[in-house]
Amino acid sequence: MSAGIRLVGFAVPLLLALIAGALYSPAPLDDSEADDIELSSLPSLPGWATADLPDFSTYDDTTDKKVAFFSFLYPRIVLVNARILIQRQYLMELGQKDKLTGEELSWLEQQSERLRVEVDIGSDEMFDMLARKLDAIPPSLVLAQAANESAWGTSRFARRGNNLFGQWCFSEGCGLVPESRVDGASHEVANFQSPYQSIRSYIQNLNRHPAYRTLRNTREQIRQRGSNVTGHALAQGLISYSERGAEYVEDIRSMIRYNNLAFYDKQYRAKIGNGSDAPQLMEVSTAAEDILLPTTLNSE
């Protein structure tokens, strides 16, 4: 899928294309915060979050391009994750209450609908399932996939649609038509108003689609052991992200290793901690962009 799913022929290839497309949820195409369910403790987005994607094709030096690419995306990944963890913390607080208000039940219902949890609202099963889905994704995995899927931010879909992960949509005019789309297919590659929205939608997709259940289960198991969740560990859950399967997973893991993206995971943990400190999460969610940069970059 790095260059779009390329299929030839007609009937069987078309069916495969439609099945593969089901792995991608329709993306929000405006500046609304539809996937950030209303919550008083969730601050407004800082203005820098919705900045346009820089033109990374202007870099002649590969190392400089990579540094610029990672430096632009990393603060936005931290911001998305911090906002998810604020909501997760609220979920945990509700799970400890003996009785829930109508407003709290409504919030849980909206989260269940967004994350595709179809069980009784307020039940123990609902809390367990939401806790498994309402969680962060390590920056190393996001950075590696963004680089892979968008050709380091230079692909047509990245430049014209702020789409860093090849996400599809299925209504006419919702995005850009792939040049390799077979006759009879209707999918488009979604447009986003900003790279931040692309990151947010991508993380939501990993958090709710059945194809990535293994990724979520791995994350939960690592959490329960009290260990650090890493992009390398979660990459095994991307087997359905591309028709290349295990080969794609190894490509993502190789990108994490080769570009030392574990560094960003360590920086992220230093900034976020275990994701349960409310003041810390609020500070991150309202910080200036340069404050969220890794310390070695921030000090230069």
C-alpha positions in Angstrom: 0.0 0.0 0.0 3.0 2.3 0.2 2.3 3.4 -3.3 -1.4 2.5 -3.3 -2.8 -1.0 -3.8 -2.0 -1.9 -7.4 -4.4 -4.4 -8.9 -4.9 -5.7 -12.4 -7.6 -7.5 -14.1 -11.3 -7.0 -13.2 -13.7 -9.0 -11.0 -11.4 -10.7 -8.5 -8.9 -7.8 -8.2 -11.8 -5.4 -7.7 -13.1 -7.5 -4.9 -9.7 -7.6 -3.3 -9.4 -3.9 -3.6 -12.8 -3.4 -1.8 -11.8 -5.8 0.9 -8.5 -4.0 1.5 -10.2 -0.7 1.5 -12.4 -1.9 4.4 -9.3 -1.7 6.6 -9.5 2.1 6.4 -12.3 4.0 8.2 -13.7 7.1 6.6 -11.7 10.1 7.8 -13.0 13.4 9.2 -12.5 16.0 6.4 -12.9 19.3 8.3 -11.5 21.1 11.4 -14.1 19.7 13.8 -13.0 17.6 16.7 -15.6 14.9 16.1 -13.3 12.2 17.5 -12.5 14.2 20.6 -15.8 13.7 22.4 -16.8 16.8 24.4 -15.0 16.8 27.8 -14.5 19.8 30.1 -11.0 18.7 31.0 -10.0 18.6 27.3 -8.4 21.9 26.3 -8.8 23.6 22.9 -6.3 22.7 20.3 -3.3 25.0 20.2 -3.1 27.0 17.0 0.2 25.4 15.8 -1.5 22.0 15.6 -3.3 22.7 12.4 -0.4 24.1 10.4 0.1 22.9 6.8 2.6 20.3 5.8 6.0 21.8 4.9 7.5 21.2 1.5 9.9 18.4 2.2 10.9 18.1 -1.4 13.1 21.2 -1.1 15.7 19.3 0.9 18.6 18.0 -1.0 20.3 16.3 1.9 18.5 13.2 3.0 19.5 13.5 6.6 18.2 17.1 6.8 14.9 16.0 5.2 14.5 13.2 7.8 15.2 15.5 10.7 12.8 18.1 9.4 10.1 15.5 8.8 10.4 13.9 12.3 10.6 17.3 14.0 7.4 18.5 12.3 5.4 15.3 13.1 6.7 14.4 16.5 5.0 17.3 18.5 1.7 16.6 16.7 1.9 12.9 17.7 2.6 13.9 21.3 -0.4 16.2 21.2 -2.8 13.6 19.8 -1.6 11.0 22.3 -1.9 13.5 25.3 -5.5 14.3 24.4 -6.3 10.6 24.1 -4.8 9.9 27.5 -6.8 12.7 29.1 -9.9 11.0 27.8 -8.6 7.6 29.0 -8.0 9.0 32.4 -11.6 10.2 32.6 -12.7 6.8 31.5 -10.8 5.2 34.4 -12.3 7.6 36.8 -15.8 6.7 35.6 -15.0 3.1 36.0 -14.4 3.6 39.7 -17.8 5.2 40.3 -20.7 3.4 41.9 -23.3 5.4 40.0 -23.0 7.4 36.7 -24.8 10.6 35.8 -26.8 11.0 32.6 -24.0 13.2 31.2 -21.3 10.6 32.0 -23.4 7.8 30.4 -23.8 10.0 27.3 -20.1 10.5 27.0 -19.5 6.7 27.4 -22.1 6.1 24.7 -20.4 8.5 22.3 -17.0 7.0 22.9 -18.4 3.5 22.4 -20.0 4.5 19.1 -16.7 6.2 17.9 -14.6 3.2 18.9 -17.1 0.6 17.8 -17.7 -1.0 21.2 -21.1 -2.6 21.0 -22.0 -3.7 24.5 -24.2 -2.4 27.3 -23.3 1.2 28.3 -21.8 1.4 31.8 -21.1 -2.4 31.9 -17.8 -3.8 33.1 -17.3 -5.3 29.6 -17.7 -1.8 28.1 -15.1 -0.3 30.4 -12.7 -3.1 29.6 -13.2 -2.8 25.8 -12.9 1.0 25.9 -9.8 0.9 27.9 -8.2 -1.4 25.3 -9.1 1.0 22.5 -8.8 4.4 24.1 -5.0 4.5 24.3 -1.9 6.0 22.8 0.3 4.8 19.9 4.1 5.1 20.4 5.7 7.9 18.2 8.2 5.5 16.6 5.4 3.6 15.0 3.6 6.7 13.8 6.8 8.2 12.4 7.9 5.1 10.6 4.5 4.5 9.0 4.2 8.2 8.0 7.6 8.1 6.3 6.8 4.9 4.6 3.3 5.7 3.4 4.0 9.3 2.4 7.5 9.0 0.9 8.8 11.3 3.7 6.0 13.8 3.2 6.5 14.2 -0.6 3.8 11.9 -2.0 0.9 13.4 -4.0 -1.5 12.5 -1.2 0.6 14.1 1.4 1.2 17.3 -0.5 -2.3 17.8 -1.8 -4.3 16.1 0.9 -2.2 16.1 4.1 -2.7 12.4 4.1 0.4 10.7 5.6 -0.9 7.2 6.0 -2.8 6.3 2.8 -6.2 6.3 4.5 -9.1 5.8 2.2 -12.6 7.3 2.1 -15.6 6.2 0.1 -17.9 9.1 -0.8 -17.4 10.9 -4.1 -15.2 14.0 -3.7 -14.0 13.1 -0.2 -10.4 12.9 -1.3 -8.0 12.3 -4.2 -8.6 9.6 -6.8 -5.6 7.2 -7.0 -4.1 7.1 -10.4 -3.9 3.3 -10.2 -7.6 2.8 -9.1 -9.2 0.0 -11.1 -12.3 0.5 -13.1 -15.4 0.1 -11.0 -13.7 1.0 -7.7 -15.1 4.0 -5.8 -12.5 4.6 -3.0 -10.5 7.8 -2.8 -7.5 8.7 -0.7 -8.9 11.0 2.0 -8.1 14.7 2.2 -7.3 16.3 5.6 -7.3 19.9 6.6 -3.9 19.4 8.4 -1.3 16.7 9.1 -2.5 16.8 12.7 -5.9 15.5 11.6 -4.3 12.8 9.5 -2.3 11.6 12.5 -5.5 11.7 14.7 -7.5 9.7 12.2 -4.8 7.2 11.7 -4.5 6.5 15.5 -8.3 6.3 15.7 -8.2 3.7 12.9 -5.6 1.6 14.8 -7.7 1.9 17.9 -11.0 0.8 16.6 -10.7 -1.4 13.4 -11.0 -5.1 13.9 -8.0 -5.6 11.6 -5.7 -4.2 14.3 -7.0 -6.1 17.3 -3.7 -7.9 17.7 -2.0 -4.5 18.0 -4.4 -3.4 20.7 -4.1 -6.7 22.6 -0.3 -6.5 22.5 -0.4 -2.9 23.8 -2.7 -4.0 26.7 -0.5 -7.0 27.6 2.6 -4.8 27.7 0.7 -2.3 29.9 -0.4 -5.0 32.3 3.3 -6.1 32.7 4.2 -2.6 33.5 6.6 -2.4 30.6 7.1 0.3 28.0 5.0 0.1 24.9 7.2 0.4 21.8 6.6 0.9 18.1 8.7 -2.2 17.4 6.4 -4.4 19.6 3.2 -3.0 18.2 4.3 -3.3 14.5 3.4 -7.0 14.5 -0.2 -5.9 14.6 0.1 -4.2 11.2 -0.1 -7.4 9.3 -3.3 -6.2 7.6 -2.2 -2.7 6.9 -0.7 -3.7 3.6 -1.2 -6.5 1.1 2.5 -7.2 1.6 1.7 -8.5 5.1 4.7 -9.7 7.1 7.1 -8.1 4.6 5.5 -4.7 5.3 5.8 -5.3 9.1 9.5 -6.0 8.7 9.9 -2.8 6.6 8.3 -0.7 9.4 10.5 -2.4 12.0 13.6 -1.8 9.9 12.7 1.9 9.5 12.4 2.1 13.3 15.8 0.5 13.8 17.6 2.3 11.0 16.4 5.8 12.0 16.7 5.2 15.7 13.1 6.1 16.2 13.1 4.4 19.7 14.8 7.7 20.7 11.4 9.5 20.1 9.6 6.9 22.3 12.1 7.6 25.1 11.6 11.3 24.7 7.8 10.8 24.7 7.8 8.8 27.9 9.9 11.5 29.6 7.2 14.0 28.6 4.1 11.9 29.2 5.2 9.5 31.9 2.8 6.6 32.3 -0.1 8.7 31.0 -1.9 9.0 34.3 -0.7 12.4 35.6 -3.5 14.9 34.9 -1.5 18.1 35.3 1.3 16.7 33.2 -1.1 15.7 30.4 -2.7 19.2 30.5 0.6 20.9 30.3 1.6 18.9 27.2 -1.8 19.5 25.6 -1.5 23.3 25.9 2.3 23.6 25.3 4.0 25.5 22.5 5.2 23.4 19.6 8.9 23.9 20.4 8.4 22.8 24.0 7.3 19.4 22.7 10.4 18.8 20.6 12.9 16.3 21.8 15.3 17.9 24.2 18.4 17.5 22.0 16.5 19.3 19.2 14.9 21.8 21.5 18.3 22.9 22.9 19.9 23.5 19.5 
